[in-house]
């Protein structure tokens, strides 16, 4: 029996923060599904490296340096994607920053920066890409939030608040854009093996260490970027058109809510 194609027609995807970790895995997976992928990352070299990997595998991609907290650059990048790959009808908002700071030490500047990237950046990317989805009467938006938004996390009050905002944005946008053929969902990862998580562990921000946390995870392993990518790819498919406004936990059972 032949596999069901992901889409009935060609699709262009934008993946923010696609240069490494979860974003890179999502970019590679969407390309494997048949989408042309615009990889955005603050680090332009890493964005181009991911795009090159997609092209080496026979896919179509471009890599662009984009700071999602810079709205003019976001709008410019959307125009570049439209000109080079066609209108984007899939958007994965993965770009984010996750500093660890004690609550009483969080400066206004740090708070504003976290919100600007994680929440306002997600809002701006959705707003910039949505017109092309509306024109197509079809769209898929997947926002990568965090389990910290659901259960909280010490030393990350600003981060957890920003990601909670992403969940609220997702649910509200799903209601508004649903009648236009656009679905909006969020995946809140928990404990995924990425360079960021390993760096946090090395700095002592994960308490007893990464391997100890595995013992309290029901499936008894860390998540991999590909775990998030596979769920994201499903939500972007034609067949996921009746799923919207959902918080899809991909966390090995660590967060059940």
MOWO-V782943 format. One record per run of one state. SS is the DSSP state (A for helix, B for strand, O for the rest). FROM is the first residue (numbers start at 1). TO is the last residue. Records with the same first field share a line. If there is no record, write none. Layout:
BEGIN
SS: FROM-TO + FROM-TO
END
This chain:
BEGIN
O: 1-11 + 17-20 + 34-35 + 42-43 + 57-60 + 66-70 + 85-89 + 94-102 + 106-107 + 137-138 + 145-147 + 152-156 + 181-181 + 188-191 + 193-194 + 203-209 + 215-222 + 224-224 + 236-237 + 241-246 + 248-257
B: 12-16 + 36-41 + 61-65 + 90-93 + 139-144 + 182-187 + 192-192 + 223-223 + 247-247
A: 21-33 + 44-56 + 71-84 + 103-105 + 108-136 + 148-151 + 157-180 + 195-202 + 210-214 + 225-235 + 238-240
END
